[in-house]
Amino acid sequence: MATVSQAEPVNEYIRNCIEDMIHDLGQKGFQQVHAPLYGKIEIDSNKTLYSGCTSFTRLSVVLALVNLKARFGWSDKSFTELLMLLKKIPPQDNMLSKNHYEAKNILCPVGMEYQKIHACSNDCILYRNEFAKMHCCPTCGVSWYRVNDRECSIDAIANNRHPAKVCWYLPIKPRFKRLFANGDDAKNLTWHAKSRKSDGFLRYSADSLQWKAINCLYPDLWDEPRNLRLDLALDGLNPFGNLSTNHSSWPILLFIYNLPPWLCTKRKFIMLSMMIAGPRQPGNDIDVHLSSLIEDLRKLWEEGVDVWDGNLHKAFKLRAMVFCTINDFLAYGNLSGYSVKGHHACPICEKNTSFIQLKHGKKTLYTRHRRFLKHYHPYRRLKKAFNGSQENDAAPSPLPGKQVYDQIKDIVNMFGKTQKKNII
């Protein structure tokens, strides 16, 4: 009886996953576009694993095994060996997958699409739109494909078909549609407007001045509480955990601030929208790789997209905006294009940045941070703990938008590692 009691929660969990999956995929919009895929996964969800089996279906057992694979980090080869062993245990007429490839095909309709976008190895362009038919970069002249010593001709390169650099883009619009198709998730996406405690205290991003300022600037747009406010987070990392490895990966994540604070940072609701990988980090040329994501975000902001609400059971026009960004100071410089090195590295103080150049180490130290404290803060009066003097000056004010535009309107950007940055 103990074995049964432990197996029941697992079976119940898998059963709930199957029901949620069929419910989400069974929405009107998905059936119209992907009717064959929906029919295939519905058949697999009703097909028993073998004759007389009542615990698992073909879909449920594959889903359970793939979840275990992802949870414990099994390799594809070990997963295939496990499937080959398990297939010999039930009766011979069982419907268990033979290998990892066949299991992936069963779950294929559940996954979302992704795009492999080829890029110039020097981050000059993406080979899409007007550059889709080119074999070499028009900016730096580097080949689209990897060039071997023995294969230097254009025909040989084209036949080899190994791109020099690839970035992965996961379109966000179909993922938002899948998110709203679930009734519970669609209800949670209106939490900030219907269930949030609003008592004047700063408890969540919806209580911030920035959120309220956007509501004042675009009242017609934000009267719809289902419109999304997104947070774009990015940073570079080395997936191999070895500082000497010549590799860099930049994941681009989206957080949804419509959700309650206990859900918006859950793994389920964090969307990986892009992965930029290569031997060198993109640096300020990251704008080239972000163009696919920016196009979708621009369309969601200007035009919107038709989405089915699984909670209210009706379609509506979904719009979204980038509410803020999360990154460290170096990634902030790459994302904004502002120089975060040198004597004037502060984007607020700019030319009034207070710094000290070390005599022997030649490093730059930035001082007078107490200016940003309140006027009555006790740290302002401390001398020995800081530089021996009190701080009486006020914090500099950020530049208004018009003045920022006047400073950057004449800047000419030339992307690519081999190009000199001509700034007027």
URQUI-V247118 format. One record per residue. N is the residue number from 1. RES is the residue in three letters. D_CENTER is the distance of its C-alpha to the mean C-alpha in whole Angstrom. Layout:
n: <N,N>
res: <RES,RES>
d_center: <D_CENTER,D_CENTER>
//
This chain:
n: <1,2,3,4,5,6,7,8,9,10,11,12,13,14,15,16,17,18,19,20,21,22,23,24,25,26,27,28,29,30,31,32,33,34,35,36,37,38,39,40,41,42,43,44,45,46,47,48,49,50,51,52,53,54,55,56,57,58,59,60,61,62,63,64,65,66,67,68,69,70,71,72,73,74,75,76,77,78,79,80,81,82,83,84,85,86,87,88,89,90,91,92,93,94,95,96,97,98,99,100,101,102,103,104,105,106,107,108,109,110,111,112,113,114,115,116,117,118,119,120,121,122,123,124,125,126,127,128,129,130,131,132,133,134,135,136,137,138,139,140,141,142,143,144,145,146,147,148,149,150,151,152,153,154,155,156,157,158,159,160,161,162,163,164,165,166,167,168,169,170,171,172,173,174,175,176,177,178,179,180,181,182,183,184,185,186,187,188,189,190,191,192,193,194,195,196,197,198,199,200,201,202,203,204,205,206,207,208,209,210,211,212,213,214,215,216,217,218,219,220,221,222,223,224,225,226,227,228,229,230,231,232,233,234,235,236,237,238,239,240,241,242,243,244,245,246,247,248,249,250,251,252,253,254,255,256,257,258,259,260,261,262,263,264,265,266,267,268,269,270,271,272,273,274,275,276,277,278,279,280,281,282,283,284,285,286,287,288,289,290,291,292,293,294,295,296,297,298,299,300,301,302,303,304,305,306,307,308,309,310,311,312,313,314,315,316,317,318,319,320,321,322,323,324,325,326,327,328,329,330,331,332,333,334,335,336,337,338,339,340,341,342,343,344,345,346,347,348,349,350,351,352,353,354,355,356,357,358,359,360,361,362,363,364,365,366,367,368,369,370,371,372,373,374,375,376,377,378,379,380,381,382,383,384,385,386,387,388,389,390,391,392,393,394,395,396,397,398,399,400,401,402,403,404,405,406,407,408,409,410,411,412,413,414,415,416,417,418,419,420,421,422,423,424>
res: <MET,ALA,THR,VAL,SER,GLN,ALA,GLU,PRO,VAL,ASN,GLU,TYR,ILE,ARG,ASN,CYS,ILE,GLU,ASP,MET,ILE,HIS,ASP,LEU,GLY,GLN,LYS,GLY,PHE,GLN,GLN,VAL,HIS,ALA,PRO,LEU,TYR,GLY,LYS,ILE,GLU,ILE,ASP,SER,ASN,LYS,THR,LEU,TYR,SER,GLY,CYS,THR,SER,PHE,THR,ARG,LEU,SER,VAL,VAL,LEU,ALA,LEU,VAL,ASN,LEU,LYS,ALA,ARG,PHE,GLY,TRP,SER,ASP,LYS,SER,PHE,THR,GLU,LEU,LEU,MET,LEU,LEU,LYS,LYS,ILE,PRO,PRO,GLN,ASP,ASN,MET,LEU,SER,LYS,ASN,HIS,TYR,GLU,ALA,LYS,ASN,ILE,LEU,CYS,PRO,VAL,GLY,MET,GLU,TYR,GLN,LYS,ILE,HIS,ALA,CYS,SER,ASN,ASP,CYS,ILE,LEU,TYR,ARG,ASN,GLU,PHE,ALA,LYS,MET,HIS,CYS,CYS,PRO,THR,CYS,GLY,VAL,SER,TRP,TYR,ARG,VAL,ASN,ASP,ARG,GLU,CYS,SER,ILE,ASP,ALA,ILE,ALA,ASN,ASN,ARG,HIS,PRO,ALA,LYS,VAL,CYS,TRP,TYR,LEU,PRO,ILE,LYS,PRO,ARG,PHE,LYS,ARG,LEU,PHE,ALA,ASN,GLY,ASP,ASP,ALA,LYS,ASN,LEU,THR,TRP,HIS,ALA,LYS,SER,ARG,LYS,SER,ASP,GLY,PHE,LEU,ARG,TYR,SER,ALA,ASP,SER,LEU,GLN,TRP,LYS,ALA,ILE,ASN,CYS,LEU,TYR,PRO,ASP,LEU,TRP,ASP,GLU,PRO,ARG,ASN,LEU,ARG,LEU,ASP,LEU,ALA,LEU,ASP,GLY,LEU,ASN,PRO,PHE,GLY,ASN,LEU,SER,THR,ASN,HIS,SER,SER,TRP,PRO,ILE,LEU,LEU,PHE,ILE,TYR,ASN,LEU,PRO,PRO,TRP,LEU,CYS,THR,LYS,ARG,LYS,PHE,ILE,MET,LEU,SER,MET,MET,ILE,ALA,GLY,PRO,ARG,GLN,PRO,GLY,ASN,ASP,ILE,ASP,VAL,HIS,LEU,SER,SER,LEU,ILE,GLU,ASP,LEU,ARG,LYS,LEU,TRP,GLU,GLU,GLY,VAL,ASP,VAL,TRP,ASP,GLY,ASN,LEU,HIS,LYS,ALA,PHE,LYS,LEU,ARG,ALA,MET,VAL,PHE,CYS,THR,ILE,ASN,ASP,PHE,LEU,ALA,TYR,GLY,ASN,LEU,SER,GLY,TYR,SER,VAL,LYS,GLY,HIS,HIS,ALA,CYS,PRO,ILE,CYS,GLU,LYS,ASN,THR,SER,PHE,ILE,GLN,LEU,LYS,HIS,GLY,LYS,LYS,THR,LEU,TYR,THR,ARG,HIS,ARG,ARG,PHE,LEU,LYS,HIS,TYR,HIS,PRO,TYR,ARG,ARG,LEU,LYS,LYS,ALA,PHE,ASN,GLY,SER,GLN,GLU,ASN,ASP,ALA,ALA,PRO,SER,PRO,LEU,PRO,GLY,LYS,GLN,VAL,TYR,ASP,GLN,ILE,LYS,ASP,ILE,VAL,ASN,MET,PHE,GLY,LYS,THR,GLN,LYS,LYS,ASN,ILE,ILE>
d_center: <45,43,41,40,39,36,35,35,32,30,32,31,27,27,29,27,24,26,27,24,22,25,25,22,23,26,25,27,24,23,27,28,25,25,28,29,26,27,30,29,27,30,33,31,30,34,36,37,36,40,43,44,41,40,37,34,33,32,28,29,30,27,24,26,26,23,22,24,23,19,21,23,21,24,24,25,28,29,28,30,33,32,32,35,37,36,37,41,41,41,44,44,43,39,36,34,32,33,30,26,26,28,26,23,25,26,22,21,21,19,16,14,14,12,14,15,16,19,19,22,22,23,20,22,21,19,21,21,23,26,25,25,28,29,29,29,27,29,29,29,31,29,29,26,27,28,31,34,37,39,37,37,38,35,37,36,32,32,33,31,28,26,23,23,19,16,13,11,9,8,10,9,13,14,11,13,16,16,15,18,20,21,23,22,19,20,22,20,18,21,22,22,25,27,27,26,29,30,32,32,30,27,25,21,19,21,25,24,25,22,22,25,26,23,25,28,27,26,28,28,24,23,26,24,22,20,18,15,14,10,9,7,7,8,11,13,14,17,16,20,21,24,24,26,24,23,20,16,13,10,6,4,2,4,8,11,14,16,16,19,18,19,16,13,12,13,12,12,10,7,5,3,3,6,8,11,14,17,21,20,17,16,18,18,18,14,15,16,13,11,14,12,9,12,15,13,12,16,17,16,18,21,22,20,19,22,20,23,23,24,25,28,28,28,25,24,22,19,18,15,14,12,14,14,12,12,13,16,19,19,15,16,19,17,14,17,20,22,24,24,27,31,33,31,28,27,25,28,31,31,34,35,33,36,36,38,38,39,43,42,39,38,35,34,34,33,35,36,33,35,35,32,34,36,40,41,39,41,39,41,44,44,45,46,42,41,43,46,46,44,42,43,41,38,34,34,32,29,30,30,27,30,31,28,28,32,31,28,29,31,29,28,25,26,23,23,25,28,28,30,28,31,31,33>
//
